[in-house]
């Protein structure tokens, strides 16, 4: 009986790990898509606006839209995850802009995904210049 409980506990931990990884991968993919949309259309910058949760403490998602206002994607993270305002270096107004030349504005930044259930952080870095978007293991 004890063995079956430990297997269930292990399976839940593996599930939680993969769920966090899936969330990180999703945010990376959305940011990479926003960058490529800016480069490919060559006309419109692509904005990513991070939306605050109801407590105004962290970000619970983001909206991807063109500089002319057309919304491309409106993403809400699962309630077990948030984007930390304290650990992230997202500009204070909560917006980053991908330029048509592949750069990010106003500056390079880090997006910190927070797993509320387990108290873990995972970090995504957007570099300067022709922006690279990648997870950084700390």
N, C-alpha and C positions, 0 to 999 in steps of 0.2 A: 504494500500500500504506500509506504513512504517513497519508494522508487517512482511510482507513477506521478506523485506530486512534484518531485524534482524534475521529471521530464516535462511536465506541463509548465513549470516555472521557467525552465530553459527555453521551451518553445515560445513563451510569451516574450522573454528577453530578446530572442532572435527576431521575432516579429517586430518588436519596438525598434530594434536597430535598423532593420530594413525599411520600416516606415519613415524613420528620420532620414535615412539615406535617400529614399524616394522623394521626400520633400526638398532636400538640398538639390538633388538632380533636377527637379521640376523648376525651381527658382533659377538655377544656372541655365537651363534650356530656354526659359522665358527671356532672360536677360540677353542671351546669345541671339535669340530670334529678334529681339528689339534692335540690337546692334546691326544685324544683317539687313533688316528692313530699312534702316536708315541708309546704309551703304547702297543697297540695291535700288531704292527709289531715287536717290540722288537729289531729291527736291526737299523733302520734309525731314526735319529732325524728329527723332522718336523720344518721347518723354516717358519716364517711369515715375509715377507718383505713389509713394508708400502711404497707405491709409492707416490711420490710428484706430486702435481698438476702443471699445466703449469707455474704458477707464482713462484713455489718453496717455497710457503709460508706454505701450509698445505699438508696433505696427502689426496688423492682423492680415495684411494683404497688400496688393498694389494694383494700379491701373496703368496699362500701357496705351499711350495714345499719340497720334501724330501732332505736329506743331499747329496744324489747322483745326485741332479739336476732335477729330474722328477717333473714337475709342476702338482700339484693336483687341484688347484683352482686359478683363476685369477678374482678377484672381484673389480669392479668399483662402487663406491657409486653414487647414484643419484646426479645430479649437485646442488641440494638444500642442500646437506649435505657434510661435510668434517670431517676429523679427525684432530683436532687442534694439531699442533706441540708445541705450547706454553703451552697449558693447559695439554697436555699429558706428561707422564714421560717415554715414549718409548725411548730406548737408541738412542743416537745421530745418529748412522748409520741407524736407522729405521728398525732394525731387532730384533725379539725375536725368541727364539728357545725352542721348547718343547722337553725335553729329554725323553728317553724310560722309565725312572722311574717316569714320571708324573710331574716333576718339570719344571720350566721355567728358562731360562737363557738369559741374564746375571743376571737379577734381577727382582723382582716383579715390576709391573708397572701399570699405569692407562692409559686407552685409552679414550680420550674425544671426543665425537661425537658432532659436531657443526651444528645447524640448522641455515643456512644462512638467511633464510627468516624471522625468528622470533628472532634471536640472542640468542638462548637457547643452553645450554650445557647439555649433559647427560654423565655420567661417568661409565666406565666399569673397574673393578679392577681385576688384576691377582695377586693372593697371592703367597707367598713363600712356599717352601716345596712341598707337593703333591698339586699342583696348583688348587685353586678354581677360577672360572671365573664367575663374577656376576656384576650386575648393582648396583651402590651405589648412593643413593639419597642424594644430598647435598642441 
